[in-house]
Amino acid sequence: MNKHKWAMVVLFAVGFVLLLAACGGAGGSTDPITVVKTDAGKVSFEGTVHPILLDHCGKRCHNEDAEGGFQVLSYETVMKGGNRGDTIVAGDPEASQLIGSVTKTSPPHMPPRIFPALTEDRIEALRSWIAEGAEQN
């Protein structure tokens, strides 16, 4: 590879790393989570679900700029859904677009392949919260 092509490859790589850093990093955490439960024994939105959504979705895309119209900034914006309609069907995780997206069983598959997928424990926490009624707790 000549020096010019090598310099272009290096510049591209540096640019890509800087872009990832500016957009909140390469993705959400893959460390095990602690599921926070309410006094009623339900998965907590504020203690478990919202941090997962902010970490995996809100850093890069589903923030104020709202790709697809879907924001994860608050309980209200999560429940509002996006351009495709309701993202959460309270009580029915398998009918919820969020679960279909993060399990990659229905489009759009999230997060995009360039970012780490949600771990099974995170998906299960989201699934449980929805199954329990998707309450603001």
C-alpha positions as CSV (number, residue, x, y, z in Angstrom):
1,M,0.0,0.0,0.0
2,N,1.5,3.4,-0.9
3,K,1.9,6.1,1.6
4,H,-1.1,8.1,0.4
5,K,-3.5,5.2,0.7
6,W,-2.0,4.3,4.1
7,A,-2.5,7.9,5.3
8,M,-6.2,7.8,4.1
9,V,-6.8,4.6,6.1
10,V,-5.3,6.1,9.2
11,L,-7.3,9.3,8.8
12,F,-10.5,7.3,8.3
13,A,-9.8,5.2,11.4
14,V,-9.1,8.2,13.6
15,G,-12.2,10.0,12.3
16,F,-14.3,6.9,13.1
17,V,-13.0,6.7,16.6
18,L,-13.6,10.4,17.1
19,L,-17.2,10.1,15.8
20,L,-17.9,7.3,18.2
21,A,-16.5,9.3,21.1
22,A,-18.6,12.3,20.1
23,C,-21.8,10.1,19.9
24,G,-21.4,8.7,23.3
25,G,-19.1,5.7,22.7
26,A,-19.4,2.4,21.0
27,G,-22.5,1.3,22.8
28,G,-24.1,0.3,26.0
29,S,-22.5,-1.6,28.8
30,T,-22.3,-5.4,28.7
31,D,-21.7,-5.7,32.4
32,P,-24.3,-7.7,34.4
33,I,-27.1,-5.5,35.7
34,T,-28.9,-5.4,39.0
35,V,-32.6,-5.4,38.5
36,V,-34.2,-2.8,40.8
37,K,-37.7,-3.8,42.0
38,T,-40.4,-1.7,43.4
39,D,-42.0,-2.4,46.8
40,A,-44.6,-4.3,44.9
41,G,-41.9,-6.6,43.4
42,K,-42.1,-5.2,39.9
43,V,-39.2,-4.2,37.7
44,S,-38.6,-0.4,38.2
45,F,-38.7,1.9,35.2
46,E,-36.5,4.5,36.9
47,G,-34.1,2.1,38.6
48,T,-33.7,-0.5,35.8
49,V,-35.4,0.2,32.5
50,H,-34.6,3.8,32.0
51,P,-30.9,3.4,32.6
52,I,-30.8,0.5,30.1
53,L,-32.6,2.6,27.5
54,L,-30.4,5.7,28.1
55,D,-27.2,3.7,28.0
56,H,-28.0,1.7,24.8
57,C,-30.4,4.0,22.9
58,G,-30.2,7.5,24.2
59,K,-26.5,8.2,23.9
60,R,-26.4,8.0,20.1
61,C,-29.8,8.2,18.5
62,H,-33.0,8.3,20.5
63,N,-32.4,11.5,22.4
64,E,-33.5,15.1,21.5
65,D,-32.8,14.4,17.9
66,A,-35.2,11.4,18.0
67,E,-34.2,9.1,15.2
68,G,-37.5,7.5,14.0
69,G,-39.3,9.9,16.3
70,F,-38.7,7.6,19.3
71,Q,-37.1,9.2,22.4
72,V,-35.9,7.6,25.6
73,L,-35.6,10.8,27.6
74,S,-38.4,10.1,30.0
75,Y,-41.2,7.6,30.8
76,E,-43.6,9.8,28.8
77,T,-41.4,9.8,25.6
78,V,-40.8,6.1,25.8
79,M,-44.6,5.4,26.1
80,K,-45.4,7.9,23.3
81,G,-43.5,5.7,20.8
82,G,-42.1,6.9,17.5
83,N,-43.0,7.2,13.8
84,R,-44.1,3.6,13.8
85,G,-46.6,4.1,16.5
86,D,-46.6,2.5,19.9
87,T,-43.3,1.1,21.0
88,I,-44.6,-0.5,24.2
89,V,-47.7,-2.6,24.5
90,A,-48.2,-2.7,28.3
91,G,-48.7,-6.3,29.4
92,D,-47.6,-7.8,26.1
93,P,-43.8,-7.8,25.5
94,E,-44.0,-9.9,22.4
95,A,-46.4,-7.4,20.7
96,S,-44.1,-4.5,21.7
97,Q,-41.9,-3.0,19.0
98,L,-39.1,-2.5,21.5
99,I,-38.7,-6.2,22.2
100,G,-38.9,-7.1,18.5
101,S,-36.2,-4.6,17.8
102,V,-33.8,-5.5,20.5
103,T,-34.2,-9.2,19.9
104,K,-33.9,-8.6,16.2
105,T,-37.1,-10.5,15.4
106,S,-38.8,-7.5,13.8
107,P,-37.4,-4.5,12.0
108,P,-35.9,-2.1,12.7
109,H,-33.2,-4.2,14.4
110,M,-31.7,-2.2,17.3
111,P,-29.1,-1.3,18.0
112,P,-27.6,-1.2,14.6
113,R,-24.9,-3.9,14.0
114,I,-22.0,-1.5,14.4
115,F,-23.0,-1.2,18.1
116,P,-23.1,-4.0,20.8
117,A,-26.4,-5.8,21.1
118,L,-28.2,-5.7,24.5
119,T,-27.3,-8.6,26.7
120,E,-29.9,-11.2,27.6
121,D,-30.3,-9.9,31.1
122,R,-31.1,-6.4,29.8
123,I,-33.6,-7.8,27.3
124,E,-35.2,-9.9,30.0
125,A,-35.5,-6.9,32.3
126,L,-37.2,-4.9,29.5
127,R,-39.5,-7.9,28.8
128,S,-40.4,-8.3,32.5
129,W,-41.2,-4.6,32.9
130,I,-43.5,-4.6,29.9
131,A,-45.2,-7.9,31.0
132,E,-45.8,-6.4,34.4
133,G,-47.7,-3.5,32.9
134,A,-44.9,-1.0,31.9
135,E,-45.7,1.2,34.8
136,Q,-44.0,4.5,35.7
137,N,-42.3,3.3,38.9
